[in-house]
Structure formats: C-alpha cells, structure tokens
Amino acid sequence: MADPNERIEVEAQDARAGATPGVTRYVLGISLILIVAIFAFLILR
C-alpha cells in the first residue's frame, strides 16, 4: 500500500494532459478590441 504522506511529482505537461497552444490570448485580445470599438461607435453616434 502506498504511503499517503509521500509526495507525488508530476511533470507540467502530464498534469495538464494536453497542449496549451495559446489561442485564448488572441481571442481575448480581439474580443476586447471589438467591444471597445462597438462602445465607441455607440457613444459617438
């Protein structure tokens, strides 16, 4: 039986169980720019 107090070390890639391509930062950036542009259009209209 394994010791419950024993430290478990797992590599970051194994802990994530997948790749992190970084697409989220582009989606967030583009969305932010679009929202600011839409609000600016609505205010200056």
mmCIF entry with sequence, helices, sheets and N, C-alpha, C, O atoms, coordinates in Angstrom:
data_MODEL
# 
_entry.id   MODEL 
# 
_entity.id                         1 
_entity.type                       polymer 
_entity.pdbx_number_of_molecules   1 
# 
_entity_poly.entity_id                      1 
_entity_poly.type                           'polypeptide(L)' 
_entity_poly.nstd_linkage                   no 
_entity_poly.nstd_monomer                   no 
_entity_poly.pdbx_seq_one_letter_code       MADPNERIEVEAQDARAGATPGVTRYVLGISLILIVAIFAFLILR 
_entity_poly.pdbx_seq_one_letter_code_can   MADPNERIEVEAQDARAGATPGVTRYVLGISLILIVAIFAFLILR 
_entity_poly.pdbx_strand_id                 A 
# 
loop_
_entity_poly_seq.entity_id 
_entity_poly_seq.num 
_entity_poly_seq.mon_id 
_entity_poly_seq.hetero 
1 1  MET n 
1 2  ALA n 
1 3  ASP n 
1 4  PRO n 
1 5  ASN n 
1 6  GLU n 
1 7  ARG n 
1 8  ILE n 
1 9  GLU n 
1 10 VAL n 
1 11 GLU n 
1 12 ALA n 
1 13 GLN n 
1 14 ASP n 
1 15 ALA n 
1 16 ARG n 
1 17 ALA n 
1 18 GLY n 
1 19 ALA n 
1 20 THR n 
1 21 PRO n 
1 22 GLY n 
1 23 VAL n 
1 24 THR n 
1 25 ARG n 
1 26 TYR n 
1 27 VAL n 
1 28 LEU n 
1 29 GLY n 
1 30 ILE n 
1 31 SER n 
1 32 LEU n 
1 33 ILE n 
1 34 LEU n 
1 35 ILE n 
1 36 VAL n 
1 37 ALA n 
1 38 ILE n 
1 39 PHE n 
1 40 ALA n 
1 41 PHE n 
1 42 LEU n 
1 43 ILE n 
1 44 LEU n 
1 45 ARG n 
# 
_struct_asym.id          A 
_struct_asym.entity_id   1 
# 
loop_
_struct_conf.conf_type_id 
_struct_conf.id 
_struct_conf.pdbx_PDB_helix_id 
_struct_conf.beg_label_comp_id 
_struct_conf.beg_label_asym_id 
_struct_conf.beg_label_seq_id 
_struct_conf.pdbx_beg_PDB_ins_code 
_struct_conf.end_label_comp_id 
_struct_conf.end_label_asym_id 
_struct_conf.end_label_seq_id 
_struct_conf.pdbx_end_PDB_ins_code 
_struct_conf.beg_auth_comp_id 
_struct_conf.beg_auth_asym_id 
_struct_conf.beg_auth_seq_id 
_struct_conf.end_auth_comp_id 
_struct_conf.end_auth_asym_id 
_struct_conf.end_auth_seq_id 
_struct_conf.pdbx_PDB_helix_class 
_struct_conf.details 
_struct_conf.pdbx_PDB_helix_length 
HELX_P HELX_P1 AA1 ALA A 12 ? ARG A 16 ? ALA A 12 ARG A 16 1 ? 5  
HELX_P HELX_P2 AA2 VAL A 23 ? LEU A 44 ? VAL A 23 LEU A 44 1 ? 22 
# 
_struct_conf_type.id          HELX_P 
_struct_conf_type.criteria    ? 
_struct_conf_type.reference   ? 
# 
loop_
_atom_site.group_PDB 
_atom_site.id 
_atom_site.type_symbol 
_atom_site.label_atom_id 
_atom_site.label_alt_id 
_atom_site.label_comp_id 
_atom_site.label_asym_id 
_atom_site.label_entity_id 
_atom_site.label_seq_id 
_atom_site.pdbx_PDB_ins_code 
_atom_site.Cartn_x 
_atom_site.Cartn_y 
_atom_site.Cartn_z 
_atom_site.occupancy 
_atom_site.B_iso_or_equiv 
_atom_site.pdbx_formal_charge 
_atom_site.auth_seq_id 
_atom_site.auth_comp_id 
_atom_site.auth_asym_id 
_atom_site.auth_atom_id 
_atom_site.pdbx_PDB_model_num 
ATOM 1   N N  . MET A 1 1  ? 0.850   -1.172 0.000   1.00 0.00 ? 1  MET A N  1 
ATOM 2   C CA . MET A 1 1  ? 0.000   0.000  0.000   1.00 0.00 ? 1  MET A CA 1 
ATOM 3   C C  . MET A 1 1  ? 0.897   1.238  0.000   1.00 0.00 ? 1  MET A C  1 
ATOM 4   O O  . MET A 1 1  ? 1.923   1.266  0.680   1.00 0.00 ? 1  MET A O  1 
ATOM 5   N N  . ALA A 1 2  ? 0.508   2.261  -0.766  1.00 0.00 ? 2  ALA A N  1 
ATOM 6   C CA . ALA A 1 2  ? 1.289   3.488  -0.875  1.00 0.00 ? 2  ALA A CA 1 
ATOM 7   C C  . ALA A 1 2  ? 1.130   4.337  0.382   1.00 0.00 ? 2  ALA A C  1 
ATOM 8   O O  . ALA A 1 2  ? 0.084   4.334  1.031   1.00 0.00 ? 2  ALA A O  1 
ATOM 9   N N  . ASP A 1 3  ? 2.190   5.057  0.705   1.00 0.00 ? 3  ASP A N  1 
ATOM 10  C CA . ASP A 1 3  ? 2.180   5.952  1.853   1.00 0.00 ? 3  ASP A CA 1 
ATOM 11  C C  . ASP A 1 3  ? 1.387   7.220  1.493   1.00 0.00 ? 3  ASP A C  1 
ATOM 12  O O  . ASP A 1 3  ? 1.762   7.897  0.536   1.00 0.00 ? 3  ASP A O  1 
ATOM 13  N N  . PRO A 1 4  ? 0.323   7.569  2.204   1.00 0.00 ? 4  PRO A N  1 
ATOM 14  C CA . PRO A 1 4  ? -0.479  8.750  1.854   1.00 0.00 ? 4  PRO A CA 1 
ATOM 15  C C  . PRO A 1 4  ? 0.267   10.064 2.067   1.00 0.00 ? 4  PRO A C  1 
ATOM 16  O O  . PRO A 1 4  ? -0.146  11.094 1.532   1.00 0.00 ? 4  PRO A O  1 
ATOM 17  N N  . ASN A 1 5  ? 1.351   10.053 2.833   1.00 0.00 ? 5  ASN A N  1 
ATOM 18  C CA . ASN A 1 5  ? 2.123   11.266 3.070   1.00 0.00 ? 5  ASN A CA 1 
ATOM 19  C C  . ASN A 1 5  ? 3.259   11.441 2.073   1.00 0.00 ? 5  ASN A C  1 
ATOM 20  O O  . ASN A 1 5  ? 3.981   12.437 2.128   1.00 0.00 ? 5  ASN A O  1 
ATOM 21  N N  . GLU A 1 6  ? 3.426   10.494 1.171   1.00 0.00 ? 6  GLU A N  1 
ATOM 22  C CA . GLU A 1 6  ? 4.507   10.561 0.188   1.00 0.00 ? 6  GLU A CA 1 
ATOM 23  C C  . GLU A 1 6  ? 4.167   11.604 -0.871  1.00 0.00 ? 6  GLU A C  1 
ATOM 24  O O  . GLU A 1 6  ? 3.041   11.661 -1.365  1.00 0.00 ? 6  GLU A O  1 
ATOM 25  N N  . ARG A 1 7  ? 5.149   12.420 -1.209  1.00 0.00 ? 7  ARG A N  1 
ATOM 26  C CA . ARG A 1 7  ? 4.965   13.483 -2.189  1.00 0.00 ? 7  ARG A CA 1 
ATOM 27  C C  . ARG A 1 7  ? 4.899   12.889 -3.594  1.00 0.00 ? 7  ARG A C  1 
ATOM 28  O O  . ARG A 1 7  ? 5.684   12.007 -3.942  1.00 0.00 ? 7  ARG A O  1 
ATOM 29  N N  . ILE A 1 8  ? 3.960   13.381 -4.391  1.00 0.00 ? 8  ILE A N  1 
ATOM 30  C CA . ILE A 1 8  ? 3.806   12.939 -5.774  1.00 0.00 ? 8  ILE A CA 1 
ATOM 31  C C  . ILE A 1 8  ? 4.279   14.063 -6.681  1.00 0.00 ? 8  ILE A C  1 
ATOM 32  O O  . ILE A 1 8  ? 3.801   15.192 -6.575  1.00 0.00 ? 8  ILE A O  1 
ATOM 33  N N  . GLU A 1 9  ? 5.209   13.762 -7.569  1.00 0.00 ? 9  GLU A N  1 
ATOM 34  C CA . GLU A 1 9  ? 5.714   14.750 -8.511  1.00 0.00 ? 9  GLU A CA 1 
ATOM 35  C C  . GLU A 1 9  ? 5.320   14.340 -9.915  1.00 0.00 ? 9  GLU A C  1 
ATOM 36  O O  . GLU A 1 9  ? 5.584   13.219 -10.349 1.00 0.00 ? 9  GLU A O  1 
ATOM 37  N N  . VAL A 1 10 ? 4.682   15.268 -10.619 1.00 0.00 ? 10 VAL A N  1 
ATOM 38  C CA . VAL A 1 10 ? 4.226   15.030 -11.982 1.00 0.00 ? 10 VAL A CA 1 
ATOM 39  C C  . VAL A 1 10 ? 4.730   16.186 -12.843 1.00 0.00 ? 10 VAL A C  1 
ATOM 40  O O  . VAL A 1 10 ? 4.694   17.341 -12.419 1.00 0.00 ? 10 VAL A O  1 
ATOM 41  N N  . GLU A 1 11 ? 5.199   15.875 -14.047 1.00 0.00 ? 11 GLU A N  1 
ATOM 42  C CA . GLU A 1 11 ? 5.644   16.912 -14.978 1.00 0.00 ? 11 GLU A CA 1 
ATOM 43  C C  . GLU A 1 11 ? 4.459   17.802 -15.362 1.00 0.00 ? 11 GLU A C  1 
ATOM 44  O O  . GLU A 1 11 ? 3.312   17.355 -15.338 1.00 0.00 ? 11 GLU A O  1 
ATOM 45  N N  . ALA A 1 12 ? 4.732   19.047 -15.712 1.00 0.00 ? 12 ALA A N  1 
ATOM 46  C CA . ALA A 1 12 ? 3.673   20.001 -16.046 1.00 0.00 ? 12 ALA A CA 1 
ATOM 47  C C  . ALA A 1 12 ? 2.855   19.525 -17.240 1.00 0.00 ? 12 ALA A C  1 
ATOM 48  O O  . ALA A 1 12 ? 1.630   19.644 -17.230 1.00 0.00 ? 12 ALA A O  1 
ATOM 49  N N  . GLN A 1 13 ? 3.503   18.995 -18.259 1.00 0.00 ? 13 GLN A N  1 
ATOM 50  C CA . GLN A 1 13 ? 2.784   18.527 -19.453 1.00 0.00 ? 13 GLN A CA 1 
ATOM 51  C C  . GLN A 1 13 ? 1.848   17.372 -19.103 1.00 0.00 ? 13 GLN A C  1 
ATOM 52  O O  . GLN A 1 13 ? 0.734   17.299 -19.620 1.00 0.00 ? 13 GLN A O  1 
ATOM 53  N N  . ASP A 1 14 ? 2.291   16.473 -18.233 1.00 0.00 ? 14 ASP A N  1 
ATOM 54  C CA . ASP A 1 14 ? 1.449   15.353 -17.831 1.00 0.00 ? 14 ASP A CA 1 
ATOM 55  C C  . ASP A 1 14 ? 0.284   15.821 -16.954 1.00 0.00 ? 14 ASP A C  1 
ATOM 56  O O  . ASP A 1 14 ? -0.813  15.269 -17.037 1.00 0.00 ? 14 ASP A O  1 
ATOM 57  N N  . ALA A 1 15 ? 0.514   16.820 -16.127 1.00 0.00 ? 15 ALA A N  1 
ATOM 58  C CA . ALA A 1 15 ? -0.548  17.314 -15.254 1.00 0.00 ? 15 ALA A CA 1 
ATOM 59  C C  . ALA A 1 15 ? -1.635  18.015 -16.060 1.00 0.00 ? 15 ALA A C  1 
ATOM 60  O O  . ALA A 1 15 ? -2.818  17.913 -15.736 1.00 0.00 ? 15 ALA A O  1 
ATOM 61  N N  . ARG A 1 16 ? -1.232  18.725 -17.107 1.00 0.00 ? 16 ARG A N  1 
ATOM 62  C CA . ARG A 1 16 ? -2.205  19.396 -17.967 1.00 0.00 ? 16 ARG A CA 1 
ATOM 63  C C  . ARG A 1 16 ? -2.946  18.407 -18.851 1.00 0.00 ? 16 ARG A C  1 
ATOM 64  O O  . ARG A 1 16 ? -4.084  18.655 -19.251 1.00 0.00 ? 16 ARG A O  1 
ATOM 65  N N  . ALA A 1 17 ? -2.309  17.298 -19.153 1.00 0.00 ? 17 ALA A N  1 
ATOM 66  C CA . ALA A 1 17 ? -2.877  16.251 -20.015 1.00 0.00 ? 17 ALA A CA 1 
ATOM 67  C C  . ALA A 1 17 ? -3.208  16.795 -21.392 1.00 0.00 ? 17 ALA A C  1 
ATOM 68  O O  . ALA A 1 17 ? -4.218  16.419 -21.987 1.00 0.00 ? 17 ALA A O  1 
ATOM 69  N N  . GLY A 1 18 ? -2.362  17.679 -21.901 1.00 0.00 ? 18 GLY A N  1 
ATOM 70  C CA . GLY A 1 18 ? -2.591  18.198 -23.241 1.00 0.00 ? 18 GLY A CA 1 
ATOM 71  C C  . GLY A 1 18 ? -1.696  19.375 -23.536 1.00 0.00 ? 18 GLY A C  1 
ATOM 72  O O  . GLY A 1 18 ? -0.895  19.792 -22.699 1.00 0.00 ? 18 GLY A O  1 
ATOM 73  N N  . ALA A 1 19 ? -1.837  19.903 -24.727 1.00 0.00 ? 19 ALA A N  1 
ATOM 74  C CA . ALA A 1 19 ? -1.034  21.041 -25.159 1.00 0.00 ? 19 ALA A CA 1 
ATOM 75  C C  . ALA A 1 19 ? -1.761  22.342 -24.839 1.00 0.00 ? 19 ALA A C  1 
ATOM 76  O O  . ALA A 1 19 ? -2.986  22.362 -24.719 1.00 0.00 ? 19 ALA A O  1 
ATOM 77  N N  . THR A 1 20 ? -1.018  23.403 -24.704 1.00 0.00 ? 20 THR A N  1 
ATOM 78  C CA . THR A 1 20 ? -1.589  24.729 -24.498 1.00 0.00 ? 20 THR A CA 1 
ATOM 79  C C  . THR A 1 20 ? -1.111  25.620 -25.632 1.00 0.00 ? 20 THR A C  1 
ATOM 80  O O  . THR A 1 20 ? -0.041  26.220 -25.534 1.00 0.00 ? 20 THR A O  1 
ATOM 81  N N  . PRO A 1 21 ? -1.891  25.717 -26.714 1.00 0.00 ? 21 PRO A N  1 
ATOM 82  C CA . PRO A 1 21 ? -1.436  26.444 -27.896 1.00 0.00 ? 21 PRO A CA 1 
ATOM 83  C C  . PRO A 1 21 ? -1.416  27.960 -27.736 1.00 0.00 ? 21 PRO A C  1 
ATOM 84  O O  . PRO A 1 21 ? -0.735  28.628 -28.514 1.00 0.00 ? 21 PRO A O  1 
ATOM 85  N N  . GLY A 1 22 ? -2.114  28.529 -26.785 1.00 0.00 ? 22 GLY A N  1 
ATOM 86  C CA . GLY A 1 22 ? -2.086  29.974 -26.572 1.00 0.00 ? 22 GLY A CA 1 
ATOM 87  C C  . GLY A 1 22 ? -3.087  30.728 -27.414 1.00 0.00 ? 22 GLY A C  1 
ATOM 88  O O  . GLY A 1 22 ? -2.938  31.936 -27.598 1.00 0.00 ? 22 GLY A O  1 
ATOM 89  N N  . VAL A 1 23 ? -4.099  30.061 -27.932 1.00 0.00 ? 23 VAL A N  1 
ATOM 90  C CA . VAL A 1 23 ? -5.109  30.720 -28.756 1.00 0.00 ? 23 VAL A CA 1 
ATOM 91  C C  . VAL A 1 23 ? -5.970  31.651 -27.917 1.00 0.00 ? 23 VAL A C  1 
ATOM 92  O O  . VAL A 1 23 ? -6.487  32.643 -28.430 1.00 0.00 ? 23 VAL A O  1 
ATOM 93  N N  . THR A 1 24 ? -6.128  31.350 -26.655 1.00 0.00 ? 24 THR A N  1 
ATOM 94  C CA . THR A 1 24 ? -7.012  32.125 -25.780 1.00 0.00 ? 24 THR A CA 1 
ATOM 95  C C  . THR A 1 24 ? -6.599  33.588 -25.719 1.00 0.00 ? 24 THR A C  1 
ATOM 96  O O  . THR A 1 24 ? -7.460  34.467 -25.725 1.00 0.00 ? 24 THR A O  1 
ATOM 97  N N  . ARG A 1 25 ? -5.319  33.863 -25.661 1.00 0.00 ? 25 ARG A N  1 
ATOM 98  C CA . ARG A 1 25 ? -4.882  35.266 -25.562 1.00 0.00 ? 25 ARG A CA 1 
ATOM 99  C C  . ARG A 1 25 ? -5.260  36.058 -26.800 1.00 0.00 ? 25 ARG A C  1 
ATOM 100 O O  . ARG A 1 25 ? -5.553  37.249 -26.701 1.00 0.00 ? 25 ARG A O  1 
ATOM 101 N N  . TYR A 1 26 ? -5.260  35.418 -27.970 1.00 0.00 ? 26 TYR A N  1 
ATOM 102 C CA . TYR A 1 26 ? -5.665  36.115 -29.191 1.00 0.00 ? 26 TYR A CA 1 
ATOM 103 C C  . TYR A 1 26 ? -7.166  36.357 -29.206 1.00 0.00 ? 26 TYR A C  1 
ATOM 104 O O  . TYR A 1 26 ? -7.614  37.431 -29.607 1.00 0.00 ? 26 TYR A O  1 
ATOM 105 N N  . VAL A 1 27 ? -7.941  35.386 -28.781 1.00 0.00 ? 27 VAL A N  1 
ATOM 106 C CA . VAL A 1 27 ? -9.394  35.547 -28.736 1.00 0.00 ? 27 VAL A CA 1 
ATOM 107 C C  . VAL A 1 27 ? -9.766  36.653 -27.764 1.00 0.00 ? 27 VAL A C  1 
ATOM 108 O O  . VAL A 1 27 ? -10.622 37.481 -28.075 1.00 0.00 ? 27 VAL A O  1 
ATOM 109 N N  . LEU A 1 28 ? -9.141  36.682 -26.594 1.00 0.00 ? 28 LEU A N  1 
ATOM 110 C CA . LEU A 1 28 ? -9.435  37.723 -25.610 1.00 0.00 ? 28 LEU A CA 1 
ATOM 111 C C  . LEU A 1 28 ? -9.038  39.103 -26.116 1.00 0.00 ? 28 LEU A C  1 
ATOM 112 O O  . LEU A 1 28 ? -9.767  40.075 -25.920 1.00 0.00 ? 28 LEU A O  1 
ATOM 113 N N  . GLY A 1 29 ? -7.888  39.187 -26.764 1.00 0.00 ? 29 GLY A N  1 
ATOM 114 C CA . GLY A 1 29 ? -7.433  40.476 -27.295 1.00 0.00 ? 29 GLY A CA 1 
ATOM 115 C C  . GLY A 1 29 ? -8.337  41.006 -28.381 1.00 0.00 ? 29 GLY A C  1 
ATOM 116 O O  . GLY A 1 29 ? -8.699  42.182 -28.371 1.00 0.00 ? 29 GLY A O  1 
ATOM 117 N N  . ILE A 1 30 ? -8.705  40.154 -29.319 1.00 0.00 ? 30 ILE A N  1 
ATOM 118 C CA . ILE A 1 30 ? -9.589  40.571 -30.414 1.00 0.00 ? 30 ILE A CA 1 
ATOM 119 C C  . ILE A 1 30 ? -10.961 40.951 -29.869 1.00 0.00 ? 30 ILE A C  1 
ATOM 120 O O  . ILE A 1 30 ? -11.551 41.937 -30.311 1.00 0.00 ? 30 ILE A O  1 
ATOM 121 N N  . SER A 1 31 ? -11.471 40.179 -28.917 1.00 0.00 ? 31 SER A N  1 
ATOM 122 C CA . SER A 1 31 ? -12.775 40.485 -28.320 1.00 0.00 ? 31 SER A CA 1 
ATOM 123 C C  . SER A 1 31 ? -12.751 41.831 -27.605 1.00 0.00 ? 31 SER A C  1 
ATOM 124 O O  . SER A 1 31 ? -13.699 42.609 -27.709 1.00 0.00 ? 31 SER A O  1 
ATOM 125 N N  . LEU A 1 32 ? -11.682 42.104 -26.888 1.00 0.00 ? 32 LEU A N  1 
ATOM 126 C CA . LEU A 1 32 ? -11.560 43.380 -26.177 1.00 0.00 ? 32 LEU A CA 1 
ATOM 127 C C  . LEU A 1 32 ? -11.552 44.547 -27.160 1.00 0.00 ? 32 LEU A C  1 
ATOM 128 O O  . LEU A 1 32 ? -12.220 45.555 -26.928 1.00 0.00 ? 32 LEU A O  1 
ATOM 129 N N  . ILE A 1 33 ? -10.817 44.422 -28.239 1.00 0.00 ? 33 ILE A N  1 
ATOM 130 C CA . ILE A 1 33 ? -10.757 45.484 -29.249 1.00 0.00 ? 33 ILE A CA 1 
ATOM 131 C C  . ILE A 1 33 ? -12.132 45.696 -29.877 1.00 0.00 ? 33 ILE A C  1 
ATOM 132 O O  . ILE A 1 33 ? -12.551 46.835 -30.082 1.00 0.00 ? 33 ILE A O  1 
ATOM 133 N N  . LEU A 1 34 ? -12.833 44.611 -30.183 1.00 0.00 ? 34 LEU A N  1 
ATOM 134 C CA . LEU A 1 34 ? -14.167 44.735 -30.772 1.00 0.00 ? 34 LEU A CA 1 
ATOM 135 C C  . LEU A 1 34 ? -15.152 45.404 -29.817 1.00 0.00 ? 34 LEU A C  1 
ATOM 136 O O  . LEU A 1 34 ? -15.953 46.239 -30.236 1.00 0.00 ? 34 LEU A O  1 
ATOM 137 N N  . ILE A 1 35 ? -15.097 45.043 -28.548 1.00 0.00 ? 35 ILE A N  1 
ATOM 138 C CA . ILE A 1 35 ? -16.014 45.647 -27.570 1.00 0.00 ? 35 ILE A CA 1 
ATOM 139 C C  . ILE A 1 35 ? -15.740 47.139 -27.422 1.00 0.00 ? 35 ILE A C  1 
ATOM 140 O O  . ILE A 1 35 ? -16.678 47.936 -27.371 1.00 0.00 ? 35 ILE A O  1 
ATOM 141 N N  . VAL A 1 36 ? -14.484 47.523 -27.355 1.00 0.00 ? 36 VAL A N  1 
ATOM 142 C CA . VAL A 1 36 ? -14.141 48.942 -27.240 1.00 0.00 ? 36 VAL A CA 1 
ATOM 143 C C  . VAL A 1 36 ? -14.608 49.687 -28.482 1.00 0.00 ? 36 VAL A C  1 
ATOM 144 O O  . VAL A 1 36 ? -15.138 50.793 -28.372 1.00 0.00 ? 36 VAL A O  1 
ATOM 145 N N  . ALA A 1 37 ? -14.422 49.102 -29.661 1.00 0.00 ? 37 ALA A N  1 
ATOM 146 C CA . ALA A 1 37 ? -14.858 49.754 -30.902 1.00 0.00 ? 37 ALA A CA 1 
ATOM 147 C C  . ALA A 1 37 ? -16.379 49.898 -30.945 1.00 0.00 ? 37 ALA A C  1 
ATOM 148 O O  . ALA A 1 37 ? -16.886 50.937 -31.368 1.00 0.00 ? 37 ALA A O  1 
ATOM 149 N N  . ILE A 1 38 ? -17.109 48.878 -30.516 1.00 0.00 ? 38 ILE A N  1 
ATOM 150 C CA . ILE A 1 38 ? -18.574 48.941 -30.515 1.00 0.00 ? 38 ILE A CA 1 
ATOM 151 C C  . ILE A 1 38 ? -19.069 50.000 -29.536 1.00 0.00 ? 38 ILE A C  1 
ATOM 152 O O  . ILE A 1 38 ? -19.972 50.768 -29.864 1.00 0.00 ? 38 ILE A O  1 
ATOM 153 N N  . PHE A 1 39 ? -18.491 50.049 -28.346 1.00 0.00 ? 39 PHE A N  1 
ATOM 154 C CA . PHE A 1 39 ? -18.899 51.067 -27.371 1.00 0.00 ? 39 PHE A CA 1 
ATOM 155 C C  . PHE A 1 39 ? -18.551 52.476 -27.880 1.00 0.00 ? 39 PHE A C  1 
ATOM 156 O O  . PHE A 1 39 ? -19.339 53.405 -27.706 1.00 0.00 ? 39 PHE A O  1 
ATOM 157 N N  . ALA A 1 40 ? -17.407 52.635 -28.492 1.00 0.00 ? 40 ALA A N  1 
ATOM 158 C CA . ALA A 1 40 ? -17.027 53.942 -29.032 1.00 0.00 ? 40 ALA A CA 1 
ATOM 159 C C  . ALA A 1 40 ? -18.015 54.373 -30.134 1.00 0.00 ? 40 ALA A C  1 
ATOM 160 O O  . ALA A 1 40 ? -18.399 55.540 -30.209 1.00 0.00 ? 40 ALA A O  1 
ATOM 161 N N  . PHE A 1 41 ? -18.412 53.433 -30.970 1.00 0.00 ? 41 PHE A N  1 
ATOM 162 C CA . PHE A 1 41 ? -19.380 53.735 -32.031 1.00 0.00 ? 41 PHE A CA 1 
ATOM 163 C C  . PHE A 1 41 ? -20.711 54.145 -31.421 1.00 0.00 ? 41 PHE A C  1 
ATOM 164 O O  . PHE A 1 41 ? -21.333 55.106 -31.875 1.00 0.00 ? 41 PHE A O  1 
ATOM 165 N N  . LEU A 1 42 ? -21.154 53.422 -30.393 1.00 0.00 ? 42 LEU A N  1 
ATOM 166 C CA . LEU A 1 42 ? -22.445 53.738 -29.786 1.00 0.00 ? 42 LEU A CA 1 
ATOM 167 C C  . LEU A 1 42 ? -22.426 55.078 -29.055 1.00 0.00 ? 42 LEU A C  1 
ATOM 168 O O  . LEU A 1 42 ? -23.425 55.798 -29.061 1.00 0.00 ? 42 LEU A O  1 
ATOM 169 N N  . ILE A 1 43 ? -21.320 55.415 -28.437 1.00 0.00 ? 43 ILE A N  1 
ATOM 170 C CA . ILE A 1 43 ? -21.238 56.691 -27.709 1.00 0.00 ? 43 ILE A CA 1 
ATOM 171 C C  . ILE A 1 43 ? -21.136 57.861 -28.669 1.00 0.00 ? 43 ILE A C  1 
ATOM 172 O O  . ILE A 1 43 ? -21.762 58.896 -28.439 1.00 0.00 ? 43 ILE A O  1 
ATOM 173 N N  . LEU A 1 44 ? -20.370 57.727 -29.732 1.00 0.00 ? 44 LEU A N  1 
ATOM 174 C CA . LEU A 1 44 ? -20.149 58.831 -30.678 1.00 0.00 ? 44 LEU A CA 1 
ATOM 175 C C  . LEU A 1 44 ? -21.250 58.944 -31.741 1.00 0.00 ? 44 LEU A C  1 
ATOM 176 O O  . LEU A 1 44 ? -21.215 59.842 -32.582 1.00 0.00 ? 44 LEU A O  1 
ATOM 177 N N  . ARG A 1 45 ? -22.183 58.067 -31.699 1.00 0.00 ? 45 ARG A N  1 
ATOM 178 C CA . ARG A 1 45 ? -23.259 58.044 -32.689 1.00 0.00 ? 45 ARG A CA 1 
ATOM 179 C C  . ARG A 1 45 ? -24.190 59.176 -32.515 1.00 0.00 ? 45 ARG A C  1 
ATOM 180 O O  . ARG A 1 45 ? -25.154 59.305 -33.270 1.00 0.00 ? 45 ARG A O  1 
# 
